């Protein structure tokens, strides 16, 4: 299912206009210029975060009616959940933020921002949007308000509102968090050079090792997603030079090791990473790398851990049926994949959920229905190799060989290392179609 061109064009023009304004804002902001190089705020250093939590807890035992401090503690628990993969912190965050609201039920912008951040972390993006809009009335000049809204609107598929929120964030707080969101917004619209420039501006504003590591990781990801393994490796290494224990940079270097044929090294790195932080993304990547190496039993063990982690997250109020749908589609449960993808589509209609639903329909032998969603997943111009691969496989199933060849070739041209299992399939399908 796709929008009619007449209804889609005005929205796209609005997006383009706001993006052009955003580019102008970025170019006009003061800075040191673009440094030479060899989306949410960056993760705090775990030790510093633990100190913040401990001090807040100690102070609150003496002054339990301090609503702003309860809100600060709640936000710290959200961050702790994000960097550790431990969903039990969500309940602690909810309790602290609710306590802040009980003490100060009216005008408590800080708690509303924290609740919005928590809702985004739990993938309850509609609630995050509503909380963010309430907070914006109270704290229109606080950058974090617009960050909550940008994240929520992006995931809900309202890219016009997301871009506008990022513009507001740049206007009131033109720092690292705003630049990184601007970078992601540009990337989603296929404007990779501007995405890179925005992330370099974020790096310019980085003040701590954690900030530098965050920027270097996402600069590396921009290079990786474009198939530039050497550029990605350079950014990951530059980040590790200032933050050697950063897990995201270790994950980046593990991908580089795999792309360069050092499979055993990559597998060992993922084993260490998932032992420290059993985050679903890392567990899935680890399992798929093991499967690509022919270690099917070991891969299944990681998929089992992933399923258990997703159950823990759901028990703490966090659901991500989009990712769960892709996992089910890729690893043998088509019916469950479709159930999950349809449930997520009912909640939000983004390019991410469009792709998940397209792929779920495809693995259920419903390629004709899948194609419209695959096209919708590409509507913003995002250069995403996985989306191109999904669309190419759908087109191949429909017998549209020329279009399938274009899509699969585009996936491999964008990033020949986009997936350890699917990139080889894309090459095999291209070879088969060429020989037919």
C-alpha positions as CSV (number, residue, x, y, z in Angstrom):
1,X,0.0,0.0,0.0
2,X,1.4,3.4,-1.0
3,X,0.3,7.0,-0.8
4,X,-1.1,8.5,-4.0
5,X,1.4,10.9,-5.6
6,X,-0.9,13.9,-5.2
7,X,-1.2,13.4,-1.4
8,X,2.5,12.7,-1.0
9,X,4.0,15.6,-2.9
10,X,3.0,18.5,-0.5
11,X,4.4,16.6,2.5
12,X,7.7,16.0,0.7
13,X,7.9,19.6,-0.3
14,X,7.4,20.6,3.4
15,X,10.1,18.2,4.4
16,X,12.5,19.6,1.8
17,X,11.8,23.1,2.8
18,X,12.5,22.4,6.5
19,X,15.6,20.4,5.6
20,X,17.0,23.3,3.6
21,X,16.3,25.6,6.5
22,X,18.1,23.1,8.8
23,X,21.1,23.0,6.5
24,X,21.2,26.9,6.6
25,X,21.1,26.8,10.4
26,X,23.9,24.4,10.5
27,X,26.1,26.4,8.1
28,X,25.5,29.6,10.0
29,X,26.4,28.3,13.5
30,X,29.7,29.3,14.9
31,X,32.5,26.7,15.1
32,X,36.1,25.9,14.3
33,X,35.2,24.6,10.9
34,X,35.3,21.0,9.7
35,X,38.0,19.0,11.5
36,X,40.1,16.7,9.5
37,X,39.2,13.0,10.1
38,X,42.0,10.2,9.7
39,X,20.5,9.5,17.2
40,X,19.7,10.8,21.8
41,X,22.7,12.0,23.8
42,X,26.0,10.1,24.0
43,X,26.3,7.6,26.8
44,X,27.7,8.8,30.0
45,X,30.8,7.1,31.3
46,X,29.4,4.3,33.5
47,X,31.5,5.2,36.5
48,X,30.4,8.8,36.4
49,X,26.8,7.7,36.0
50,X,27.0,5.4,39.0
51,X,28.4,8.3,41.0
52,X,25.5,10.6,39.9
53,X,23.0,7.9,40.9
54,X,24.6,7.2,44.2
55,X,24.8,10.9,45.2
56,X,21.2,11.5,44.1
57,X,20.0,8.6,46.2
58,X,22.0,9.8,49.2
59,X,20.7,13.4,48.9
60,X,17.1,12.2,48.5
61,X,17.3,10.2,51.7
62,X,17.9,13.6,53.4
63,X,15.6,15.7,51.3
64,X,12.9,13.4,49.9
65,X,10.7,16.2,48.6
66,X,13.3,17.4,46.0
67,X,11.2,17.0,42.8
68,X,14.0,18.1,40.3
69,X,16.4,15.6,41.8
70,X,13.9,12.8,41.6
71,X,13.6,13.7,37.9
72,X,17.4,13.8,37.5
73,X,17.6,10.3,39.1
74,X,14.9,9.0,36.8
75,X,16.8,10.2,33.8
76,X,20.0,8.6,35.0
77,X,18.2,5.3,35.4
78,X,17.0,5.5,31.8
79,X,20.6,6.1,30.7
80,X,21.8,3.2,32.9
81,X,19.3,0.8,31.2
82,X,20.5,2.0,27.8
83,X,24.2,1.4,28.3
84,X,23.9,-1.8,30.3
85,X,21.1,-3.6,28.6
86,X,19.5,-4.2,32.0
87,X,15.7,-3.5,31.7
88,X,15.2,-3.5,35.4
89,X,16.3,0.1,35.4
90,X,13.2,1.1,33.6
91,X,11.1,0.3,36.7
92,X,13.5,2.3,38.8
93,X,13.2,5.2,36.4
94,X,9.5,5.1,36.3
95,X,9.4,5.1,40.1
96,X,11.7,8.1,40.4
97,X,9.9,10.1,37.8
98,X,6.5,9.3,39.2
99,X,7.7,10.4,42.6
100,X,8.9,13.7,41.1
101,X,5.4,14.2,39.6
102,X,3.7,13.4,42.9
103,X,5.7,16.1,44.6
104,X,5.3,18.6,41.9
105,X,2.3,17.6,39.7
106,X,2.0,21.0,38.0
107,X,4.6,22.6,35.8
108,X,7.2,19.8,36.3
109,X,8.9,20.0,32.9
110,X,11.9,18.1,34.0
111,X,9.9,15.0,35.0
112,X,7.8,15.2,31.8
113,X,11.1,15.3,29.8
114,X,12.4,12.3,31.8
115,X,9.1,10.4,31.3
116,X,9.3,11.2,27.6
117,X,12.8,9.8,27.4
118,X,11.7,6.7,29.2
119,X,8.7,6.2,26.9
120,X,11.1,6.5,23.9
121,X,13.4,4.0,25.5
122,X,10.5,1.6,25.9
123,X,9.5,2.2,22.2
124,X,6.2,3.8,23.3
125,X,6.7,6.6,20.9
126,X,3.1,7.9,20.9
127,X,3.3,8.4,24.6
128,X,6.7,10.0,24.3
129,X,5.3,12.4,21.7
130,X,2.4,13.4,24.0
131,X,4.7,13.9,27.0
132,X,7.2,15.9,24.9
133,X,4.4,18.2,23.6
134,X,3.3,18.8,27.2
135,X,6.9,19.5,28.3
136,X,7.4,21.8,25.3
137,X,4.7,24.1,26.6
138,X,6.6,24.4,29.9
139,X,10.2,24.3,28.7
140,X,10.3,25.6,25.1
141,X,14.0,26.7,25.5
142,X,15.3,23.4,26.9
143,X,17.0,21.3,24.2
144,X,16.1,18.0,25.7
145,X,12.4,18.7,25.1
146,X,13.0,18.9,21.4
147,X,15.2,15.8,21.5
148,X,12.3,13.8,23.0
149,X,10.0,15.0,20.2
150,X,12.5,14.5,17.4
151,X,13.1,10.9,18.5
152,X,9.4,10.1,18.9
153,X,8.3,11.7,15.7
154,X,11.1,10.0,13.7
155,X,10.0,6.6,14.9
156,X,6.3,7.4,14.4
157,X,7.0,8.2,10.8
158,X,6.2,12.0,11.0
159,X,9.5,13.1,9.5
160,X,8.2,16.7,8.9
161,X,7.6,17.1,12.7
162,X,10.9,15.4,13.5
163,X,12.9,17.7,11.3
164,X,11.1,20.7,12.7
165,X,11.9,19.5,16.3
166,X,15.6,19.2,15.4
167,X,15.5,22.7,14.0
168,X,14.1,23.9,17.2
169,X,16.7,22.0,19.2
170,X,19.5,23.5,17.1
171,X,18.0,27.0,17.7
172,X,17.9,26.7,21.5
173,X,20.8,24.3,22.3
174,X,23.2,23.9,19.3
175,X,25.3,21.3,20.9
176,X,26.3,17.7,20.4
177,X,22.8,16.2,21.0
178,X,21.3,18.5,18.4
179,X,24.0,18.0,15.8
180,X,23.8,14.2,16.1
181,X,20.0,14.2,15.6
182,X,20.5,16.5,12.6
183,X,23.0,14.1,11.2
184,X,20.6,11.2,11.5
185,X,17.8,13.2,9.9
186,X,19.9,14.1,6.9
187,X,20.9,10.4,6.6
188,X,17.3,9.3,6.6
189,X,16.7,11.7,3.7
190,X,19.6,10.4,1.7
191,X,21.7,13.4,2.3
192,X,24.8,11.6,3.4
193,X,27.4,14.4,2.9
194,X,25.3,16.7,5.1
195,X,24.8,14.0,7.6
196,X,28.6,13.7,7.8
197,X,29.1,17.4,8.1
198,X,26.5,17.6,11.0
199,X,28.3,14.8,12.8
200,X,31.6,16.5,12.4
201,X,30.1,19.6,13.9
202,X,29.0,17.4,16.8
203,X,32.6,16.2,17.2
204,X,33.7,19.9,17.3
205,X,31.4,20.4,20.3
206,X,32.5,17.2,22.1
207,X,33.9,18.0,25.5
208,X,34.5,14.6,27.2
209,X,36.0,11.3,26.1
210,X,32.5,9.8,26.1
211,X,31.3,12.5,23.7
212,X,34.2,12.1,21.4
213,X,33.7,8.3,21.4
214,X,30.0,8.8,20.6
215,X,30.8,11.1,17.6
216,X,33.5,8.9,16.3
217,X,31.3,5.8,16.4
218,X,28.6,7.5,14.4
219,X,31.0,8.9,11.9
220,X,32.3,5.4,11.6
221,X,28.7,4.1,11.1
222,X,28.2,6.7,8.3
223,X,31.3,5.3,6.6
224,X,30.4,1.7,7.3
225,X,26.8,2.1,5.9
226,X,28.4,3.5,2.7
227,X,30.7,0.5,2.4
228,X,33.8,2.5,3.4
229,X,35.5,0.0,5.7
230,X,38.8,1.9,5.9
231,X,37.0,5.1,6.8
232,X,34.9,3.3,9.4
233,X,38.0,1.7,10.9
234,X,39.7,5.0,11.2
235,X,36.9,6.6,13.1
236,X,36.4,3.6,15.4
237,X,40.2,3.6,16.2
238,X,40.2,7.4,16.8
239,X,37.3,6.9,19.3
240,X,39.1,4.0,21.0
241,X,42.2,6.1,21.5
242,X,40.2,8.3,23.9
243,X,37.7,5.7,25.2
244,X,39.3,2.3,25.0
245,X,36.5,0.5,26.9
246,X,33.6,1.9,24.8
247,X,31.4,-0.9,23.7
248,X,30.0,0.7,20.6
249,X,33.5,1.3,19.2
250,X,34.4,-2.3,20.0
251,X,31.3,-3.4,18.1
252,X,32.4,-1.2,15.2
253,X,35.8,-2.8,15.1
254,X,34.3,-6.2,15.3
255,X,32.4,-5.5,12.1
256,X,35.5,-4.2,10.4
257,X,37.4,-7.4,11.4
258,X,34.7,-9.5,9.8
259,X,34.7,-7.4,6.6
260,X,38.4,-7.8,6.4
261,X,38.2,-11.6,6.7
262,X,39.3,-11.9,10.3
263,X,36.2,-13.9,11.3
264,X,37.6,-15.5,14.4
265,X,38.7,-12.1,15.8
266,X,35.2,-10.7,15.1
267,X,33.5,-13.6,16.8
268,X,35.8,-13.3,19.9
269,X,35.0,-9.6,20.0
270,X,31.3,-10.1,19.9
271,X,31.6,-12.7,22.7
272,X,33.2,-10.2,24.9
273,X,30.8,-7.4,24.0
274,X,27.7,-9.4,24.7
275,X,29.1,-10.7,27.9
276,X,29.3,-7.1,29.1
277,X,26.1,-5.8,27.6
278,X,23.5,-8.3,26.3
279,X,21.8,-5.7,24.2
280,X,19.4,-7.2,21.5
281,X,21.3,-5.6,18.6
282,X,24.6,-7.1,19.7
283,X,23.1,-10.5,20.4
284,X,21.5,-10.6,17.0
285,X,24.7,-9.5,15.2
286,X,26.7,-12.1,17.2
287,X,24.3,-14.9,16.3
288,X,24.3,-14.1,12.6
289,X,28.0,-13.9,12.5
290,X,28.3,-17.3,14.1
291,X,25.7,-18.7,11.7
292,X,27.6,-17.2,8.7
293,X,30.7,-19.0,10.0
294,X,28.8,-22.3,10.0
295,X,28.4,-22.5,13.8
296,X,24.7,-23.1,13.8
297,X,24.3,-24.4,17.3
298,X,26.3,-21.6,18.8
299,X,24.2,-19.1,16.8
300,X,21.0,-20.6,18.1
301,X,22.3,-20.2,21.6
302,X,22.6,-16.5,21.0
303,X,19.2,-16.3,19.4
304,X,17.8,-18.0,22.6
305,X,19.5,-15.4,24.7
306,X,18.1,-12.7,22.5
307,X,14.6,-14.1,23.0
308,X,15.1,-14.2,26.7
309,X,16.3,-10.6,26.7
310,X,13.4,-9.5,24.6
311,X,11.1,-11.2,27.2
312,X,12.8,-9.3,30.0
313,X,12.4,-6.0,28.2
314,X,8.7,-6.7,27.5
315,X,8.2,-7.5,31.2
316,X,9.6,-4.0,32.0
317,X,7.2,-2.3,29.6
318,X,9.5,-2.2,26.6
319,X,8.4,-3.8,23.3
320,X,10.1,-3.6,19.9
321,X,8.0,-5.7,17.6
322,X,9.7,-4.2,14.6
323,X,13.1,-5.8,15.5
324,X,11.4,-8.9,16.7
325,X,9.5,-9.2,13.4
326,X,12.8,-9.1,11.5
327,X,14.4,-11.7,13.7
328,X,11.4,-14.0,13.3
329,X,11.4,-13.5,9.5
330,X,15.1,-14.2,9.2
331,X,15.2,-17.1,11.6
332,X,12.3,-19.4,10.8
333,X,9.0,-18.2,12.1
334,X,7.1,-16.4,9.3
335,X,3.7,-16.4,10.9
336,X,5.1,-14.8,14.1
337,X,7.0,-12.3,12.0
338,X,3.9,-11.2,10.3
339,X,1.9,-10.9,13.5
340,X,4.6,-8.8,15.1
341,X,5.1,-6.6,12.0
342,X,1.4,-5.9,11.6
343,X,1.1,-5.0,15.3
344,X,4.0,-2.6,15.0
345,X,2.6,-1.0,11.9
346,X,-0.7,-0.4,13.7
347,X,1.3,1.6,16.2
348,X,3.6,3.6,13.9
349,X,4.0,4.0,10.2
350,X,7.6,4.8,9.7
351,X,10.1,3.7,7.0
352,X,11.5,1.2,9.6
353,X,8.1,-0.5,10.2
354,X,7.3,-0.4,6.5
355,X,10.5,-2.4,5.8
356,X,9.7,-4.9,8.6
357,X,6.2,-5.4,7.3
358,X,7.4,-5.8,3.7
359,X,9.9,-8.4,4.7
360,X,7.4,-10.3,6.9
361,X,4.9,-10.4,4.0
362,X,7.7,-11.7,1.7
363,X,8.7,-14.6,3.9
364,X,5.0,-15.5,4.1
365,X,4.9,-15.8,0.2
366,X,2.9,-12.6,-0.1
367,X,5.4,-10.7,-2.3
368,X,2.7,-8.7,-4.2
369,X,1.4,-7.2,-1.0
370,X,5.0,-6.7,0.3
371,X,6.2,-4.5,-2.6
372,X,4.1,-1.5,-1.7
373,X,5.5,-1.4,1.8
374,X,9.1,-2.0,0.5
375,X,8.6,1.1,-1.8
376,X,7.3,3.1,1.2
377,X,10.4,2.1,3.2
378,X,12.5,3.9,0.5
379,X,10.3,7.0,0.3
380,X,12.6,9.3,2.1
381,X,15.6,8.6,-0.1
382,X,17.5,6.7,2.6
383,X,20.5,4.8,1.2
384,X,20.0,1.6,3.2
385,X,21.5,-1.6,1.9
386,X,19.1,-3.8,3.9
387,X,16.0,-2.1,2.6
388,X,17.3,-2.4,-1.0
389,X,18.1,-6.1,-0.4
390,X,14.5,-6.7,0.9
391,X,13.0,-4.8,-2.0
392,X,15.2,-6.7,-4.5
393,X,14.2,-10.1,-3.1
394,X,10.6,-9.1,-3.3
395,X,11.0,-8.0,-6.9
396,X,12.8,-11.2,-7.8
397,X,9.9,-13.3,-6.3
398,X,7.5,-11.3,-8.5
399,X,9.6,-12.2,-11.6
400,X,10.6,-8.5,-12.2
401,X,14.2,-9.4,-13.0
402,X,15.5,-6.1,-14.2
403,X,14.2,-4.2,-11.2
404,X,15.4,-6.9,-8.8
405,X,18.8,-6.7,-10.4
406,X,18.9,-3.0,-9.9
407,X,17.8,-3.2,-6.2
408,X,20.2,-6.0,-5.2
409,X,23.1,-4.3,-7.1
410,X,22.3,-1.1,-5.2
411,X,22.4,-2.9,-1.9
412,X,25.8,-4.3,-2.6
413,X,27.1,-1.0,-4.1
414,X,25.9,0.9,-1.0
415,X,27.6,-1.6,1.4
416,X,28.9,-5.0,0.3
417,X,29.2,-6.0,3.9
418,X,25.7,-5.0,5.0
419,X,24.9,-8.4,6.5
420,X,26.9,-11.6,6.9
421,X,24.0,-13.8,5.8
422,X,22.1,-11.7,3.3
423,X,25.0,-10.1,1.3
424,X,26.0,-13.6,0.0
425,X,22.4,-14.3,-0.8
426,X,22.2,-11.1,-2.8
427,X,25.2,-12.0,-4.8
428,X,23.9,-15.5,-5.5
429,X,20.5,-14.3,-6.6
430,X,22.2,-11.8,-8.9
431,X,24.4,-14.5,-10.4
432,X,21.3,-16.8,-10.9
433,X,19.3,-14.0,-12.6
434,X,22.3,-13.1,-14.8
435,X,22.6,-16.8,-15.9
436,X,18.9,-17.3,-16.6
